Structures are given as structure tokens and as C-alpha cells.
């Protein structure tokens, strides 16, 4: 039993799985994260990374896009089949195709290499805050029939206290970032929210981030709650239809 389990000790460190084929980058990033108190496991290829994650799930994954064998995009998809753990993609080029493919595969965010350690840690902390916002699938409460505090939009019902979403009475599974985005829309029904506002309020960016993360997350959200529930207002942003 650890000290933290007995009580009075520090909390268990956050575990990060770093999958990067470049040994120099892998060692440098791993050592930098450990200096910030993270417990880091590393792998040099996608298949090894997948095995490590299946053997011992981690709190967050940091995946390079270009990996031998199973690339980062494929690895992200495989992990998303069974886990909602936060995933941060790393791309050496920052190509639009890399970014879009990673986000479509289920990644929560991305960084372009070489990345400053302080920026990387800020992104990781932001992802972990968002992940702690929603209950894990294993501990999520059973969907209720409805409550006084529910927000209803057509066949979509949102319980902002219990952090539950139902569509036509059926529970809808959501990644933490998707849930935060939906709650941001639900708190402002009928109001157009621009991408920078969403980046600030949902992604916790204190700077002008890449709006593609918003667009791709909106696309994923539409697949779950209905394609017409979130309306695009060209040149301005998005709004949740009342």
C-alpha cells in the first residue's frame, strides 16, 4: 500500500505514456516530464505503445504521428476503441493533414515539434483538468429518467450536475472534451460562440490556439447528438439550437 493510500502523503503521480521513435527526443521529453513530477513510460513504436497501454492504462498519452509499424494515428484509433484517456499528438511538421487526421482519430489536442517544455506541460495540465471534469465510463452513474435541473434540446437531454447526456432516452458516451464543449453550448443556447471563446473556455488556452481542434471536436459531437443540433454560423462560430 502506498503512502497516499494510507493518508497524509502526496497523491500518486500522474502517469504518462510517451510513444516516440526518435530516441533522443524520447529521452529528452521523458526526462523533462519527470522533472515536473510525472511518471513516464516510453515506447519507440506504436505496437509496443499499444501493448504497454493495454497492460497498464495511463492517465495521459503523448503520441508521435510518425511511428514505425502502427503509426500514431492508428494507435490513437485503437486506444479510442476502449479508452477515453486524454491523447496529445506530436507532429514534426504541423501539416494540416497530420493535425486533422489525429483529431479525427480521437486525439484531444496536438503540439508541433520541437516543442518548448513549458508549453508541453501547460497542454498536459489543461488536458488533465478537462479529463477530471467528467466521470470515467466505469464509474459513470446509470442514466436517470429526468430531473428538474436537466437541459432539454429536442431529443437531447443534458444533466449538468450528474454529467450525463441522453439522446432519445439513451445514454450518450462522451470524451471529457466533448462533454465540456457541449456544456459550454448548453449554457449559451442560441448564442453564437466564436472559436477563440471556445478555445479559452473549453480547451483552457490562454492564447490563440489552432481553431481546427474546435472544428474537429464539433464534428465528433454532431455525430453523437445529431448533425443539426449545432449550427455553423459562417464567419462567426457555432451555436446550439434551442
C-alpha positions as CSV (number, residue, x, y, z in Angstrom):
1,X,0.0,0.0,0.0
2,X,1.4,3.4,-0.9
3,X,1.8,6.3,1.4
4,X,-1.0,8.2,-0.4
5,X,-3.4,5.2,0.2
6,X,-2.6,5.3,4.0
7,X,-3.3,9.0,4.0
8,X,-1.3,12.1,4.7
9,X,1.1,11.5,1.8
10,X,1.4,13.2,-1.6
11,X,-1.0,12.0,-4.3
12,X,0.1,9.3,-6.7
13,X,2.0,10.9,-9.7
14,X,0.2,11.3,-13.0
15,X,1.2,8.6,-15.4
16,X,2.1,9.5,-19.0
17,X,2.7,7.1,-21.9
18,X,5.2,8.7,-24.3
19,X,5.4,6.9,-27.7
20,X,8.1,8.4,-29.9
21,X,10.5,6.6,-32.2
22,X,13.3,9.2,-32.0
23,X,15.4,8.0,-29.0
24,X,16.9,11.5,-28.4
25,X,13.5,13.2,-28.3
26,X,12.0,10.3,-26.3
27,X,14.7,10.6,-23.6
28,X,14.7,14.4,-23.5
29,X,10.9,14.7,-23.3
30,X,10.6,11.9,-20.8
31,X,13.3,13.4,-18.5
32,X,11.7,16.8,-18.8
33,X,8.2,15.5,-17.8
34,X,9.7,13.5,-14.9
35,X,11.3,16.8,-13.6
36,X,7.7,18.1,-13.4
37,X,6.7,15.1,-11.3
38,X,5.1,12.9,-13.9
39,X,5.7,9.2,-14.0
40,X,6.6,8.4,-17.6
41,X,6.6,5.2,-19.5
42,X,8.1,5.1,-23.0
43,X,7.8,3.1,-26.2
44,X,9.6,3.5,-29.6
45,X,6.9,2.2,-31.8
46,X,3.1,2.0,-32.0
47,X,2.6,-1.7,-31.3
48,X,4.8,-1.6,-28.2
49,X,2.9,1.5,-27.0
50,X,-0.4,-0.2,-27.5
51,X,0.8,-3.3,-25.5
52,X,2.0,-1.0,-22.7
53,X,-1.3,0.8,-22.5
54,X,-3.3,-2.4,-22.5
55,X,-1.1,-3.9,-19.8
56,X,-1.3,-0.7,-17.6
57,X,-3.6,2.2,-18.6
58,X,-2.1,5.6,-18.2
59,X,-3.6,8.9,-17.2
60,X,-2.5,10.6,-20.5
61,X,-0.9,9.6,-23.8
62,X,1.7,11.6,-25.8
63,X,1.9,10.1,-29.3
64,X,4.1,11.0,-32.2
65,X,2.4,10.9,-35.5
66,X,5.2,9.2,-37.5
67,X,5.8,5.8,-35.8
68,X,7.1,2.6,-37.3
69,X,4.7,-0.3,-37.6
70,X,1.5,1.2,-36.2
71,X,1.6,4.9,-36.7
72,X,0.3,7.5,-34.2
73,X,-3.0,7.9,-36.0
74,X,-3.7,4.2,-36.0
75,X,-2.5,3.9,-32.4
76,X,-4.9,6.7,-31.4
77,X,-7.8,4.9,-33.1
78,X,-7.0,1.6,-31.3
79,X,-6.8,3.3,-27.9
80,X,-10.1,5.1,-28.5
81,X,-11.8,1.8,-29.0
82,X,-11.6,1.1,-25.3
83,X,-10.4,4.3,-23.5
84,X,-11.3,8.0,-23.1
85,X,-7.8,8.8,-21.7
86,X,-6.6,12.2,-22.9
87,X,-4.4,12.0,-26.0
88,X,-1.9,14.7,-27.1
89,X,-0.4,14.2,-30.6
90,X,3.0,15.4,-31.6
91,X,3.8,16.3,-35.2
92,X,7.2,17.3,-36.5
93,X,5.7,19.2,-39.4
94,X,2.4,20.5,-38.2
95,X,0.9,19.6,-41.6
96,X,-2.8,20.2,-41.8
97,X,-3.3,16.6,-42.8
98,X,-1.4,15.3,-39.7
99,X,-3.4,17.6,-37.4
100,X,-6.8,16.8,-38.9
101,X,-6.1,13.1,-39.1
102,X,-5.1,13.0,-35.4
103,X,-8.1,14.9,-34.2
104,X,-10.5,12.9,-36.3
105,X,-8.9,9.7,-34.8
106,X,-10.0,11.0,-31.4
107,X,-7.0,13.0,-30.1
108,X,-7.8,15.9,-27.9
109,X,-5.0,18.3,-28.9
110,X,-1.7,18.4,-30.7
111,X,1.7,20.1,-30.5
112,X,4.3,20.7,-33.2
113,X,7.9,19.6,-32.6
114,X,10.2,20.9,-31.4
115,X,8.0,22.0,-28.5
116,X,9.1,24.0,-25.5
117,X,8.8,22.0,-22.3
118,X,6.8,24.7,-20.6
119,X,4.3,24.7,-23.4
120,X,4.1,20.9,-23.5
121,X,3.4,20.8,-19.7
122,X,0.8,23.5,-20.0
123,X,-1.0,21.5,-22.6
124,X,-0.8,18.3,-20.5
125,X,-2.1,20.1,-17.4
126,X,-5.0,21.5,-19.5
127,X,-5.9,18.1,-20.8
128,X,-5.8,16.6,-17.3
129,X,-8.1,19.3,-15.9
130,X,-10.6,18.5,-18.7
131,X,-10.3,14.8,-18.1
132,X,-11.0,15.2,-14.4
133,X,-14.2,17.1,-15.3
134,X,-16.1,14.0,-16.4
135,X,-16.7,10.7,-14.7
136,X,-14.9,7.7,-16.2
137,X,-17.1,5.2,-18.1
138,X,-16.5,2.6,-15.4
139,X,-17.9,4.9,-12.7
140,X,-20.5,6.9,-14.6
141,X,-23.9,6.8,-12.9
142,X,-26.8,5.0,-14.5
143,X,-28.9,7.3,-16.7
144,X,-31.9,8.7,-14.9
145,X,-35.4,9.2,-16.2
146,X,-35.0,13.0,-16.0
147,X,-34.6,15.7,-13.4
148,X,-35.6,19.2,-12.6
149,X,-32.1,20.5,-13.5
150,X,-32.0,18.8,-16.9
151,X,-31.4,20.9,-20.0
152,X,-33.6,19.7,-22.9
153,X,-33.0,20.5,-26.6
154,X,-35.3,18.4,-28.7
155,X,-34.5,14.7,-28.2
156,X,-31.3,15.8,-26.4
157,X,-31.3,15.9,-22.6
158,X,-28.3,17.1,-20.6
159,X,-27.8,16.7,-16.9
160,X,-25.1,19.3,-16.0
161,X,-24.9,18.1,-12.4
162,X,-24.7,14.4,-13.0
163,X,-22.7,15.0,-16.2
164,X,-25.0,12.8,-18.2
165,X,-26.2,13.2,-21.8
166,X,-29.1,11.3,-23.3
167,X,-30.5,11.3,-26.8
168,X,-34.0,9.9,-27.2
169,X,-33.6,8.5,-23.7
170,X,-30.4,6.6,-24.5
171,X,-27.2,7.5,-22.8
172,X,-24.5,9.0,-25.0
173,X,-20.9,8.3,-24.2
174,X,-18.7,11.3,-24.4
175,X,-15.0,12.1,-24.0
176,X,-14.3,14.8,-21.4
177,X,-13.5,17.5,-24.0
178,X,-16.7,16.7,-26.0
179,X,-18.7,17.0,-22.8
180,X,-17.2,20.3,-21.8
181,X,-17.8,21.6,-25.3
182,X,-21.5,20.5,-25.2
183,X,-22.0,22.1,-21.7
184,X,-20.5,25.3,-23.0
185,X,-23.0,25.4,-25.8
186,X,-25.9,24.4,-23.5
187,X,-25.0,27.2,-21.1
188,X,-25.4,29.6,-24.0
189,X,-28.3,28.3,-26.1
190,X,-29.0,30.2,-29.3
191,X,-25.9,32.3,-28.8
192,X,-23.1,32.2,-31.3
193,X,-19.8,31.3,-29.7
194,X,-16.6,32.1,-31.8
195,X,-13.7,29.6,-31.9
196,X,-11.4,31.7,-29.7
197,X,-14.0,31.8,-27.0
198,X,-14.4,28.1,-27.2
199,X,-10.6,27.5,-27.1
200,X,-10.4,29.7,-24.0
201,X,-13.4,28.2,-22.1
202,X,-13.2,24.6,-23.2
203,X,-9.6,23.9,-24.1
204,X,-8.3,26.2,-21.3
205,X,-6.0,28.1,-23.7
206,X,-4.6,31.4,-22.5
207,X,-3.5,32.2,-26.0
208,X,-4.9,31.9,-29.6
209,X,-4.8,28.2,-30.3
210,X,-5.5,26.4,-33.5
211,X,-9.2,26.6,-34.3
212,X,-9.0,23.3,-36.1
213,X,-9.3,21.5,-32.7
214,X,-12.7,23.2,-32.2
215,X,-13.9,22.3,-35.7
216,X,-13.0,18.7,-35.4
217,X,-14.5,18.3,-31.9
218,X,-17.7,19.9,-33.1
219,X,-17.8,17.3,-35.9
220,X,-17.4,14.5,-33.4
221,X,-20.0,16.0,-31.2
222,X,-22.5,16.2,-34.1
223,X,-22.1,12.5,-34.8
224,X,-23.3,11.8,-31.2
225,X,-26.1,14.3,-30.7
226,X,-27.3,14.8,-34.2
227,X,-25.9,16.7,-37.2
228,X,-28.4,19.6,-37.0
229,X,-28.2,20.3,-33.2
230,X,-25.1,22.5,-33.5
231,X,-25.4,25.2,-36.2
232,X,-22.5,26.7,-38.1
233,X,-22.7,30.5,-38.4
234,X,-20.2,31.2,-41.2
235,X,-17.6,33.7,-40.4
236,X,-18.5,33.8,-36.7
237,X,-18.6,30.4,-35.0
238,X,-21.2,27.9,-33.7
239,X,-24.4,27.9,-31.7
240,X,-26.6,25.2,-30.1
241,X,-30.1,25.3,-31.4
242,X,-32.8,25.9,-28.8
